[in-house]
Amino acid sequence: MTNTPIRLTSLAHGGGCGCKLAPSVLQELLADQPATAIYKQLLVGTENSDDAAVWQVDDNTCIIATTDFFMPMVDDPYDFGRIAATNAISDVYAMGGKPVLALAILGMPVNKIPVEMVREILKGGAAVCATAGIPVAGGHSIDCPEPVYGLAVIGTCHPSEVRRNADARAGDALILTKPVGVGIYSAAIKQSALPPAAYQEMITATTTLNKVGAELGKHKDVHAVTDVTGFGVLGHALELARGSKLSVVIEADKVPLLADAAMLAEKGFVTGASHRNWASYGGSVALQSGLPEWKRHLLADPQTSGGLLVSCTAASAPGIVETIRASGFPSAGVIGHTKAGAPTITVI
């Protein structure tokens, strides 16, 4: 092993949720999978591309199960571990639940990376789990050509608190809790072009747990929730639209952005995943005339450990936004609405 510092991102062909398969590829792969509707206790399965599976145990308890892992989008191993763990736990919060335990998923190129770096990855993940109030109760590891880390997470909630991505109603307001641009920032990291202040901004965003989701699950005026990750704002909004059989309108100028995201996008720091996302679902998105290309890239930008997309009654939206902001999400705001119509997206 040499003394030259190892860049984790140099060991992976992609990073973060930008590693996800394109939506069109995923749909093709899952096309002939067995139907899950025969299991009456399975409240949420694969039918609507939701964030986690939900199994009803009894009248008062549901089990939420999810798994998420990816390759590094940053070079600091501790930060990588924290981001990956925060991202994985988010799926439980997005369903309206609270996490109870996690299992680690680890794949490492054992001959290319020092043991100390792997320990830091695991420490980062464990630190986030501690913040969430859950143990890393086990896991599995393999020798892998590229570094991979994530969690399988189990959570619980009351059946009335389950929030699917398929229950939005016409006339709902759409709230986004975190700023967009993580994929743009990760593209800049690859080229050593991200300023230190922007890096810290990204770490803050990607390691902030979406705990507010558990509170939103108890709110009667919150109809649907999903988290915005690898498919970008447009991709996850489209999943909500298709699941709910509604049309979605996104107001591009209201989508919160990381401070340098627009500048970097204009300079061409765009991920390959953004292009794959647009190729997969662009036919279902109507863009306003004259929308700059960089704005489209930001709306399709893959988010790692992104915010929650919340569908709620329009009348309750201002109060819900204030609740979310008070919970540690200062950028939260209404970015659009739903309406009756074909499951498409219009960007205005």
Number of C-alpha atoms within 10 A of each C-alpha: 7 7 5 6 7 15 15 20 22 15 18 17 10 22 27 28 27 29 20 19 16 21 21 13 13 12 13 9 11 10 9 8 8 9 10 13 13 8 10 9 13 16 18 24 17 15 11 15 21 24 28 26 22 27 20 19 14 11 9 11 15 24 24 28 21 19 21 22 22 27 25 31 29 23 17 16 23 20 21 31 29 25 31 30 32 29 31 25 32 31 32 33 32 32 32 30 31 27 25 19 19 27 17 22 20 21 20 20 16 15 11 14 17 14 11 9 15 21 14 18 25 22 17 22 28 21 19 23 24 12 12 18 12 19 17 20 9 12 13 10 12 12 13 13 14 21 22 25 25 30 29 20 26 24 24 26 24 18 21 14 22 27 29 27 29 23 19 28 22 19 18 24 26 26 25 29 27 29 23 32 30 31 33 27 28 29 24 21 18 18 9 9 13 17 13 9 11 15 17 11 16 22 18 12 21 26 21 21 26 28 21 22 28 22 16 27 27 17 15 12 17 24 22 26 31 30 32 29 26 27 30 30 25 28 27 23 27 23 21 31 27 20 19 21 21 23 23 29 21 22 14 19 11 13 22 20 17 18 15 16 24 19 12 19 24 15 10 15 23 24 22 15 25 25 16 21 26 23 13 17 19 18 10 16 18 13 16 12 8 6 12 11 11 20 16 18 26 27 24 29 34 36 31 33 30 30 30 26 26 31 30 28 21 17 12 15 21 15 10 23 21 14 16 24 17 12 13 16 22 15 18 24 25 23 19 21 22 26 18 14 12 13 21 23 25 17 19 15
